[in-house]
Amino acid sequence: DKVNDTVVYKSIKSFPSVRRLQPSERKRILVTGGAGFVGSHLVDRLMIMGHEVIVLDNFFTGTKRNVQHWIGHPHFELVRHDVVDPFMIEVSQIYHLACPASPPHYQYNPTKTVKTSVMGTINMLGLAKRTKARFLLTSTSEVYGDPEEHPQKETYWGHVNPIGPRACYDEGKRIAETLTYSYMRQNDVDVRVARIFNTYGPRMSPVDGRVVSNFIMQALRGESLTIYGDGGQTRSFQYVHDLVDGLILLMNKNYYEPVNIGNPDEYTIRDFADIIREKVLLSPISPDDVPIKTLPCPTDDPKKRKPDITRAKTYLGWKPNFDVHQGLQETVDWFRLQMTEGLI
């Protein structure tokens, strides 16, 4: 039989609730690397704020699972694309996050890491120039190398080994900053630069070699926690939600010089291992519960890392809100759930 009725269907997908903005208030925002650890949290926040978000990702370190809860939403678009190749779109803001950011990932193909930092940044700056979009580069505390100044101010030029195994990332980000300010001076592109310090939180890759995910995975599996060197190196760890706050504030304020975004609370790697052991075991620990084993320190591993966040406080009104115990508990809970569901 011939059926002339209109097909009636219901969407079976429900999305996280988002603000309803007037079309004039809603921005069209491009996030490169938006399916990655930090990028996906930024996408969540921008979507919930009511904006239209286009994610570019080649899924080298990002995963579709990180943004799958938005797929099908009328304000969300996911494009599989490598930023080394040009991309054309009309947007008003560009958050340029695309680049592998942990040593096992960026050292896997160091030439590609440099190309991503250089060609990817040129392509996105070219897009910002053509569309008059505001451009935010996520740079890194790695531009300071193994610092001889402590804590690190944005005016510090750094102490980087340009030919070491980490150089593909460190120098790639330094040249990305150079390109960003060259486009600003030569082409009047509206730019922002965030120098991000060590960050942790849900959606970290369990195999990215970062100290937090390594410790959590080892502790959950009942394995020895691996510390490189004597564990006396210090790091300042910020929770990913604090970082996202800082990135959005920086994008929307009128300040174009580099800004450190990090938590100045400093911990030794060994202290951090102890905190994670307690969170995983849900009780005070004895050293026998989850033993620690030490291995030699990697080449060019910084001995200290701590941001001076005076600029962020002064010009953005930003400071971290999550302490390490609160953030780590949420992160451990997320990893535990992923393991229970067989996803990692």
C-alpha positions as a LaTeX table, in Angstrom:
\begin{tabular}{lrrr}
\hline
Residue & $x$ (\AA) & $y$ (\AA) & $z$ (\AA) \\
\hline
Asp1 & 0.00 & 0.00 & 0.00 \\
Lys2 & 1.05 & 3.55 & $-0.68$ \\
Val3 & 1.53 & 5.57 & 2.50 \\
Asn4 & 1.30 & 9.34 & 2.21 \\
Asp5 & 1.55 & 10.17 & 5.92 \\
Thr6 & 4.51 & 12.15 & 7.19 \\
Val7 & 6.88 & 9.97 & 9.14 \\
Val8 & 6.72 & 10.86 & 12.83 \\
Tyr9 & 9.80 & 10.22 & 14.89 \\
Lys10 & 11.19 & 11.22 & 18.25 \\
Ser11 & 14.79 & 11.88 & 19.08 \\
Ile12 & 15.88 & 9.16 & 21.46 \\
Lys13 & 18.96 & 11.13 & 22.43 \\
Ser14 & 18.88 & 13.54 & 25.33 \\
Phe15 & 21.72 & 16.04 & 25.66 \\
Pro16 & 23.18 & 17.86 & 28.65 \\
Ser17 & 21.14 & 21.01 & 29.25 \\
Val18 & 22.49 & 24.17 & 27.64 \\
Arg19 & 21.70 & 27.87 & 28.06 \\
Arg20 & 19.39 & 29.35 & 25.46 \\
Leu21 & 21.15 & 32.36 & 23.97 \\
Gln22 & 19.72 & 34.84 & 21.51 \\
Pro23 & 21.26 & 34.31 & 18.05 \\
Ser24 & 23.06 & 37.65 & 18.45 \\
Glu25 & 24.73 & 36.43 & 21.68 \\
Arg26 & 25.66 & 32.97 & 20.43 \\
Lys27 & 29.23 & 32.71 & 19.17 \\
Arg28 & 30.47 & 30.26 & 16.54 \\
Ile29 & 33.61 & 28.76 & 18.04 \\
Leu30 & 36.22 & 26.43 & 16.55 \\
Val31 & 38.14 & 24.14 & 18.94 \\
Thr32 & 41.07 & 22.26 & 17.41 \\
Gly33 & 41.96 & 19.16 & 19.40 \\
Gly34 & 38.46 & 19.36 & 20.86 \\
Ala35 & 38.13 & 15.58 & 21.30 \\
Gly36 & 41.20 & 15.46 & 23.54 \\
Phe37 & 41.49 & 15.52 & 27.31 \\
Val38 & 41.49 & 19.31 & 27.83 \\
Gly39 & 39.67 & 20.13 & 24.58 \\
Ser40 & 36.61 & 18.02 & 25.41 \\
His41 & 36.16 & 19.74 & 28.79 \\
Leu42 & 36.43 & 23.13 & 27.05 \\
Val43 & 33.83 & 21.99 & 24.49 \\
Asp44 & 31.48 & 20.92 & 27.32 \\
Arg45 & 31.72 & 24.35 & 28.93 \\
Leu46 & 31.23 & 26.29 & 25.67 \\
Met47 & 28.22 & 24.14 & 24.72 \\
Ile48 & 26.62 & 24.53 & 28.16 \\
Met49 & 27.15 & 28.30 & 27.86 \\
Gly50 & 24.95 & 28.14 & 24.74 \\
His51 & 27.48 & 28.64 & 21.95 \\
Glu52 & 27.85 & 26.81 & 18.65 \\
Val53 & 30.98 & 24.64 & 18.67 \\
Ile54 & 32.88 & 23.04 & 15.80 \\
Val55 & 35.50 & 20.48 & 16.85 \\
Leu56 & 38.45 & 19.57 & 14.65 \\
Asp57 & 40.39 & 16.47 & 15.69 \\
Asn58 & 42.44 & 13.79 & 13.92 \\
Phe59 & 41.90 & 11.35 & 16.83 \\
Phe60 & 45.62 & 10.67 & 17.32 \\
Thr61 & 45.32 & 11.26 & 21.07 \\
Gly62 & 41.68 & 12.44 & 21.24 \\
Thr63 & 38.72 & 10.06 & 21.13 \\
Lys64 & 35.17 & 10.34 & 19.86 \\
Arg65 & 34.02 & 9.02 & 23.22 \\
Asn66 & 35.11 & 12.27 & 24.90 \\
Val67 & 32.50 & 14.27 & 22.95 \\
Gln68 & 29.93 & 11.60 & 22.03 \\
His69 & 27.34 & 13.10 & 24.41 \\
Trp70 & 27.10 & 16.12 & 22.05 \\
Ile71 & 26.97 & 14.26 & 18.71 \\
Gly72 & 23.65 & 15.11 & 17.04 \\
His73 & 23.12 & 18.35 & 18.98 \\
Pro74 & 22.14 & 21.17 & 16.58 \\
His75 & 24.90 & 23.45 & 17.97 \\
Phe76 & 27.67 & 20.85 & 17.74 \\
Glu77 & 29.76 & 19.62 & 14.84 \\
Leu78 & 32.64 & 17.11 & 14.88 \\
Val79 & 35.05 & 17.06 & 11.94 \\
Arg80 & 37.83 & 14.53 & 11.53 \\
His81 & 40.64 & 16.72 & 10.25 \\
Asp82 & 44.38 & 17.17 & 10.73 \\
Val83 & 45.31 & 20.83 & 11.32 \\
Val84 & 48.50 & 20.33 & 9.28 \\
Asp85 & 46.09 & 20.68 & 6.32 \\
Pro86 & 44.24 & 24.01 & 5.85 \\
Phe87 & 40.60 & 24.23 & 6.91 \\
Met88 & 38.02 & 26.81 & 5.81 \\
Ile89 & 35.12 & 27.88 & 8.01 \\
Glu90 & 33.51 & 31.09 & 9.28 \\
Val91 & 33.95 & 31.46 & 13.05 \\
Ser92 & 34.36 & 34.27 & 15.57 \\
Gln93 & 36.74 & 32.52 & 18.00 \\
Ile94 & 39.43 & 29.83 & 17.56 \\
Tyr95 & 40.81 & 27.84 & 20.47 \\
His96 & 43.89 & 26.12 & 19.04 \\
Leu97 & 44.66 & 23.10 & 21.24 \\
Ala98 & 45.60 & 20.49 & 18.63 \\
Cys99 & 48.97 & 18.91 & 19.47 \\
Pro100 & 50.01 & 15.73 & 21.29 \\
Ala101 & 50.99 & 16.90 & 24.78 \\
Ser102 & 52.54 & 13.98 & 26.64 \\
Pro103 & 56.07 & 12.62 & 26.06 \\
Pro104 & 55.11 & 9.12 & 24.78 \\
His105 & 52.71 & 10.71 & 22.28 \\
Tyr106 & 54.82 & 13.61 & 21.06 \\
Gln107 & 58.02 & 11.51 & 20.96 \\
Tyr108 & 56.27 & 8.73 & 18.98 \\
Asn109 & 56.57 & 10.88 & 15.84 \\
Pro110 & 58.65 & 13.95 & 16.72 \\
Thr111 & 58.71 & 15.30 & 13.16 \\
Lys112 & 54.91 & 15.22 & 13.03 \\
Thr113 & 54.78 & 16.96 & 16.44 \\
Val114 & 56.85 & 19.85 & 15.08 \\
Lys115 & 54.74 & 19.98 & 11.90 \\
Thr116 & 51.54 & 20.09 & 13.98 \\
Ser117 & 52.87 & 22.97 & 16.08 \\
Val118 & 54.19 & 24.92 & 13.09 \\
Met119 & 51.88 & 24.15 & 10.15 \\
Gly120 & 48.81 & 23.71 & 12.33 \\
Thr121 & 49.37 & 27.09 & 13.97 \\
Ile122 & 50.05 & 28.80 & 10.62 \\
Asn123 & 46.82 & 27.33 & 9.20 \\
Met124 & 44.71 & 28.41 & 12.17 \\
Leu125 & 46.28 & 31.88 & 12.29 \\
Gly126 & 45.60 & 32.20 & 8.55 \\
Leu127 & 41.97 & 31.28 & 9.22 \\
Ala128 & 41.80 & 33.87 & 12.03 \\
Lys129 & 43.27 & 36.49 & 9.69 \\
Arg130 & 40.72 & 35.76 & 6.93 \\
Thr131 & 37.65 & 35.53 & 9.17 \\
Lys132 & 38.69 & 38.24 & 11.70 \\
Ala133 & 38.34 & 35.63 & 14.46 \\
Arg134 & 40.02 & 35.97 & 17.83 \\
Phe135 & 42.74 & 33.31 & 18.17 \\
Leu136 & 43.86 & 31.61 & 21.39 \\
Leu137 & 46.99 & 29.44 & 21.37 \\
Thr138 & 47.36 & 26.90 & 24.13 \\
Ser139 & 51.08 & 27.00 & 24.77 \\
Thr140 & 52.79 & 25.24 & 27.63 \\
Ser141 & 55.03 & 25.59 & 30.67 \\
Glu142 & 57.47 & 23.49 & 28.61 \\
Val143 & 58.54 & 26.73 & 26.89 \\
Tyr144 & 60.45 & 27.39 & 30.14 \\
Gly145 & 62.35 & 24.09 & 29.73 \\
Asp146 & 64.29 & 23.09 & 32.86 \\
Pro147 & 63.89 & 26.51 & 34.47 \\
Glu148 & 66.65 & 28.42 & 36.25 \\
Glu149 & 64.05 & 30.88 & 37.59 \\
His150 & 61.53 & 29.74 & 40.22 \\
Pro151 & 58.59 & 30.26 & 40.15 \\
Gln152 & 58.35 & 31.02 & 36.42 \\
Lys153 & 57.06 & 34.42 & 35.32 \\
Glu154 & 55.85 & 34.99 & 31.75 \\
Thr155 & 58.81 & 37.34 & 31.21 \\
Tyr156 & 61.27 & 34.43 & 31.71 \\
Trp157 & 62.71 & 33.32 & 28.35 \\
Gly158 & 63.30 & 29.73 & 29.39 \\
His159 & 66.10 & 27.18 & 29.46 \\
Val160 & 65.32 & 24.64 & 26.73 \\
Asn161 & 67.54 & 22.01 & 25.13 \\
Pro162 & 66.75 & 22.58 & 21.42 \\
Ile163 & 68.03 & 19.16 & 20.28 \\
Gly164 & 66.92 & 16.87 & 23.13 \\
Pro165 & 64.14 & 14.25 & 22.97 \\
Arg166 & 61.56 & 16.72 & 24.34 \\
Ala167 & 62.56 & 19.50 & 21.93 \\
Cys168 & 59.97 & 18.56 & 19.27 \\
Tyr169 & 57.25 & 19.68 & 21.71 \\
Asp170 & 59.06 & 22.44 & 23.65 \\
Glu171 & 60.51 & 24.19 & 20.59 \\
Gly172 & 57.36 & 23.51 & 18.56 \\
Lys173 & 55.33 & 25.47 & 21.11 \\
Arg174 & 57.96 & 28.23 & 21.28 \\
Ile175 & 57.79 & 28.73 & 17.51 \\
Ala176 & 53.97 & 28.58 & 17.70 \\
Glu177 & 54.14 & 31.55 & 20.10 \\
Thr178 & 56.54 & 33.34 & 17.71 \\
Leu179 & 54.12 & 32.78 & 14.82 \\
Thr180 & 51.17 & 33.99 & 16.90 \\
Tyr181 & 52.83 & 37.31 & 17.73 \\
Ser182 & 54.17 & 37.67 & 14.17 \\
Tyr183 & 50.60 & 37.42 & 12.83 \\
Met184 & 49.49 & 39.95 & 15.45 \\
Arg185 & 52.17 & 42.49 & 14.45 \\
Gln186 & 52.05 & 41.93 & 10.70 \\
Asn187 & 48.37 & 41.14 & 10.07 \\
Asp188 & 46.64 & 42.66 & 13.11 \\
Val189 & 45.23 & 39.27 & 14.21 \\
Asp190 & 43.60 & 39.42 & 17.65 \\
Val191 & 45.59 & 36.86 & 19.67 \\
Arg192 & 45.76 & 35.31 & 23.15 \\
Val193 & 48.44 & 32.93 & 24.50 \\
Ala194 & 47.92 & 30.61 & 27.49 \\
Arg195 & 50.94 & 28.84 & 28.97 \\
Ile196 & 49.41 & 25.77 & 30.57 \\
Phe197 & 51.07 & 23.99 & 33.50 \\
Asn198 & 50.59 & 20.32 & 34.48 \\
Thr199 & 46.89 & 19.47 & 34.32 \\
Tyr200 & 44.95 & 16.39 & 35.40 \\
Gly201 & 41.33 & 15.24 & 35.57 \\
Pro202 & 38.75 & 12.87 & 34.09 \\
Arg203 & 39.31 & 11.81 & 30.45 \\
Met204 & 43.08 & 11.72 & 30.78 \\
Ser205 & 44.42 & 8.92 & 28.63 \\
Pro206 & 45.46 & 5.97 & 30.81 \\
Val207 & 48.46 & 5.38 & 28.53 \\
Asp208 & 49.70 & 8.94 & 27.98 \\
Gly209 & 52.69 & 8.57 & 30.31 \\
Arg210 & 51.65 & 11.53 & 32.47 \\
Val211 & 52.54 & 11.10 & 36.11 \\
Val212 & 48.94 & 11.34 & 37.42 \\
Ser213 & 47.42 & 8.77 & 35.05 \\
Asn214 & 50.44 & 6.47 & 35.51 \\
Phe215 & 50.13 & 6.53 & 39.31 \\
Ile216 & 46.34 & 6.07 & 39.31 \\
Met217 & 46.40 & 3.16 & 36.86 \\
Gln218 & 49.25 & 1.45 & 38.71 \\
Ala219 & 47.55 & 1.91 & 42.10 \\
Leu220 & 44.16 & 0.65 & 40.82 \\
Arg221 & 45.86 & $-2.45$ & 39.42 \\
Gly222 & 47.77 & $-3.00$ & 42.67 \\
Glu223 & 51.11 & $-2.52$ & 40.89 \\
Ser224 & 54.17 & $-0.71$ & 42.19 \\
Leu225 & 54.11 & 3.04 & 41.51 \\
Thr226 & 56.97 & 4.03 & 39.20 \\
Ile227 & 58.96 & 7.12 & 40.18 \\
Tyr228 & 61.72 & 8.42 & 37.92 \\
Gly229 & 64.77 & 9.65 & 39.81 \\
Asp230 & 64.48 & 10.16 & 43.57 \\
Gly231 & 60.95 & 11.61 & 43.41 \\
Gly232 & 62.21 & 14.94 & 44.71 \\
Gln233 & 61.30 & 16.79 & 41.48 \\
Thr234 & 58.42 & 19.19 & 42.07 \\
Arg235 & 55.37 & 19.88 & 39.93 \\
Ser236 & 52.35 & 22.13 & 40.27 \\
Phe237 & 49.18 & 20.28 & 39.28 \\
Gln238 & 45.91 & 21.98 & 38.32 \\
Tyr239 & 42.50 & 20.41 & 37.89 \\
Val240 & 41.14 & 20.55 & 34.35 \\
His241 & 38.01 & 22.57 & 35.31 \\
Asp242 & 40.21 & 25.37 & 36.68 \\
Leu243 & 42.16 & 25.41 & 33.41 \\
Val244 & 38.96 & 25.66 & 31.33 \\
Asp245 & 37.83 & 28.63 & 33.46 \\
Gly246 & 41.17 & 30.32 & 32.73 \\
Leu247 & 41.07 & 29.67 & 28.97 \\
Ile248 & 37.56 & 31.10 & 28.59 \\
Leu249 & 38.40 & 34.15 & 30.71 \\
Leu250 & 41.57 & 34.79 & 28.70 \\
Met251 & 39.74 & 34.47 & 25.37 \\
Asn252 & 37.15 & 37.03 & 26.44 \\
Lys253 & 39.41 & 39.59 & 28.16 \\
Asn254 & 41.47 & 42.21 & 26.37 \\
Tyr255 & 44.95 & 41.01 & 27.27 \\
Tyr256 & 47.24 & 39.75 & 24.53 \\
Glu257 & 50.52 & 38.92 & 26.32 \\
Pro258 & 51.23 & 35.32 & 27.44 \\
Val259 & 49.48 & 34.23 & 30.65 \\
Asn260 & 50.48 & 31.31 & 32.88 \\
Ile261 & 47.50 & 29.13 & 33.80 \\
Gly262 & 48.41 & 26.69 & 36.54 \\
Asn263 & 48.05 & 25.93 & 40.22 \\
Pro264 & 51.01 & 27.30 & 42.22 \\
Asp265 & 50.63 & 24.63 & 44.95 \\
Glu266 & 53.86 & 22.66 & 44.61 \\
Tyr267 & 54.27 & 18.96 & 45.39 \\
Thr268 & 57.15 & 16.55 & 45.02 \\
Ile269 & 56.42 & 13.58 & 42.77 \\
Arg270 & 56.82 & 11.31 & 45.81 \\
Asp271 & 54.23 & 13.33 & 47.81 \\
Phe272 & 51.88 & 13.04 & 44.87 \\
Ala273 & 52.34 & 9.28 & 44.73 \\
Asp274 & 51.40 & 9.06 & 48.43 \\
Ile275 & 48.24 & 11.15 & 47.95 \\
Ile276 & 47.12 & 8.97 & 45.03 \\
Arg277 & 47.77 & 5.77 & 46.97 \\
Glu278 & 45.50 & 7.05 & 49.76 \\
Lys279 & 42.75 & 8.06 & 47.31 \\
Val280 & 42.84 & 4.69 & 45.57 \\
Leu281 & 42.93 & 2.60 & 48.74 \\
Leu282 & 40.31 & 4.86 & 50.42 \\
Ser283 & 42.24 & 4.68 & 53.68 \\
Pro284 & 45.55 & 5.77 & 55.21 \\
Ile285 & 48.29 & 3.68 & 53.67 \\
Ser286 & 51.25 & 1.74 & 54.85 \\
Pro287 & 54.13 & 1.73 & 52.38 \\
Asp288 & 53.65 & $-2.02$ & 51.91 \\
Asp289 & 50.13 & $-1.62$ & 50.45 \\
Val290 & 51.25 & $-0.13$ & 47.13 \\
Pro291 & 55.04 & $-0.18$ & 46.90 \\
Ile292 & 57.10 & 2.37 & 44.97 \\
Lys293 & 59.87 & 1.48 & 42.53 \\
Thr294 & 62.38 & 3.97 & 41.15 \\
Leu295 & 63.83 & 4.20 & 37.65 \\
Pro296 & 66.43 & 6.59 & 36.16 \\
Cys297 & 65.23 & 10.10 & 35.33 \\
Pro298 & 64.44 & 10.81 & 31.62 \\
Thr299 & 66.65 & 13.26 & 29.70 \\
Asp300 & 65.83 & 16.96 & 30.23 \\
Asp301 & 63.16 & 16.20 & 32.85 \\
Pro302 & 62.63 & 19.53 & 34.69 \\
Lys303 & 63.58 & 19.48 & 38.38 \\
Lys304 & 61.07 & 22.18 & 39.30 \\
Arg305 & 57.93 & 23.61 & 37.77 \\
Lys306 & 55.71 & 26.24 & 39.42 \\
Pro307 & 53.77 & 29.10 & 37.81 \\
Asp308 & 53.78 & 32.70 & 38.90 \\
Ile309 & 50.08 & 33.50 & 38.32 \\
Thr310 & 50.20 & 37.24 & 39.07 \\
Arg311 & 49.12 & 38.09 & 35.49 \\
Ala312 & 46.18 & 35.66 & 35.58 \\
Lys313 & 45.00 & 37.10 & 38.91 \\
Thr314 & 45.51 & 40.72 & 37.85 \\
Tyr315 & 44.23 & 40.73 & 34.26 \\
Leu316 & 41.78 & 37.80 & 34.21 \\
Gly317 & 40.60 & 37.71 & 37.82 \\
Trp318 & 41.48 & 33.99 & 37.74 \\
Lys319 & 42.84 & 31.69 & 40.37 \\
Pro320 & 42.43 & 27.92 & 40.85 \\
Asn321 & 39.45 & 26.78 & 42.94 \\
Phe322 & 40.11 & 23.04 & 43.22 \\
Asp323 & 42.69 & 21.78 & 45.68 \\
Val324 & 44.66 & 18.69 & 44.83 \\
His325 & 42.71 & 16.38 & 47.17 \\
Gln326 & 39.32 & 17.33 & 45.70 \\
Gly327 & 40.50 & 17.11 & 42.09 \\
Leu328 & 42.36 & 13.84 & 42.56 \\
Gln329 & 39.38 & 12.18 & 44.24 \\
Glu330 & 37.18 & 13.00 & 41.23 \\
Thr331 & 39.90 & 11.79 & 38.86 \\
Val332 & 40.44 & 8.49 & 40.71 \\
Asp333 & 36.65 & 7.92 & 40.81 \\
Trp334 & 36.48 & 8.44 & 37.03 \\
Phe335 & 39.37 & 6.03 & 36.35 \\
Arg336 & 37.79 & 3.46 & 38.67 \\
Leu337 & 34.46 & 3.71 & 36.79 \\
Gln338 & 36.19 & 3.34 & 33.42 \\
Met339 & 37.94 & 0.20 & 34.64 \\
Thr340 & 34.70 & $-1.23$ & 36.06 \\
Glu341 & 32.98 & $-0.69$ & 32.70 \\
Gly342 & 35.90 & $-2.28$ & 30.84 \\
Leu343 & 36.68 & 0.90 & 28.89 \\
Ile344 & 40.34 & 1.03 & 29.96 \\
\hline
\end{tabular}
